[in-house]
Amino acid sequence: MAYFIVLAREIEGLDTGMDGKRLASHIEALDEAAHASGIRPLSEFFSADPEEGADFLAGEGVDPGEIELAPLQQFSAQEGLEAVRALLLLPVTQAEDVAPDLRECERILEVAAQHGVGWHFEIDF
């Protein structure tokens, strides 16, 4: 499983590729540290296209009509950037070895913020 950033629109020349596996593996520890420090937890930036969610559920043998899927949300890149930068200052970042993934998020969100482009996290299984 891996977290990755999806931008509301493409930014020419920006590679949005990232590993995201460490982030996914340690999201609970990061969210706990965020809550304790007054930082917005990264898991709150997750969203998914309801059509893709319905396709995933159908592939898992679940009738997508039985579950109401939330609409896709886009978040401010500046908000995400602030959360990522604050997390990079916490000891949990080093203890869980997630700094490389957070630095990739910082790189992507910094450019997105400069261009006023929204974003959200998705999860790759």
N, C-alpha and C positions, 0 to 999 in steps of 0.2 A: 504494500500500500504506500502511496506517496501523495503529498499535497503539491499542487501546482497552481500558478497564478493564471487566470484568464482575464484578459483586458476587454473592456467594452468595445474597443476597436483597435485595430492594428496600428502600431507606431512604426513607421518606416525606419529600418536599420536597427530596431531593438529585438534582440534575441531573448525571448521569454522562457527559454528552456532552463530547467533547474532539476536537481535530483529529487528533493522533497521527501525522501524516505526517512531521514532522521527526524524531520519535523513530524511526520505521521507517527513514528514510533514513540515520540516523546511529547505529543500534544497535550496529554493530561498533566504532566509535570509542568509544562510551559503555562498552561491555563491556570493551574493552582498558583504558580509564582506570580502570574499576571494579576489574579484576583487579590492576592496578598499585598501587591505593590500598587494597586489602583490603576493598573494598565488594562486596556481592553483586550480580552483574550483572543488569540488568533482564531480559535474555532468559531467565533462569532462572525468572522468574515467568510464563512463557507456559504455557498449557494449553488444551485444546480438548475439547469434548464428543465422545466417540468416534462417536456417531451422526451428528453434523454432519460430522465428519471423513470418515466413510464416504460420506456424501452428496456431499461435495466431490470425493473421489477418483472416485466413479462418474461425476460430471459431467465429470471430466477424462479419462474413458475408462480408468481404472485399476480393476481388480477389487479392491474393498475387502477381500475375503476373503484376498487374497495378502499383506496387510500387517497386522501386529498393532498396533493402535492403543492407546496408553496410556490409562488411565482419567483422567477429569477430576480435576485437582488444584485445591484452594483453598489460598491462602496467607494468612498473618497480615497484616492491614492494617498493623500496627505495623512488621513487617519491611520491607514495601514502602515505607512512609513513611520509615523510617530510610535505606534505599538511595537513595530519591529526594532526600532532603534532603542526604545526603552528596555525591551527584553534582552538586547545585546549587552546591556550594562549589568544584568543580574547574574549571580554566580551559577544559577541553574543552567544557563546557556553553555558555560564551560563544562560543568559536571555532566551534562547529557550529550555533549559534543554536537550541538545543533547549530553552532555559530556559522559553519559553512552554508547551511541552507538559509539561515536568517540573512546572511550577507547577500545571497542571491536574491532574496525577496527585496532587500534594501536597494540593490542595483536596479531591479525592474520597477519597483514602486517610485523610486526617485525620478526616473524618466517619465513614468505615467503621471506623476504629480506635476512635473514641468509642462506637460501637454494637456493637463486637465482631463485625463482619461480615467474613467471608473474601472473597477476591477472586482474580482471575487476569487476565493479559493475553490477549487474542485479537488476531488480525490480520485486517484487512479488506483484501481484494484488489480 
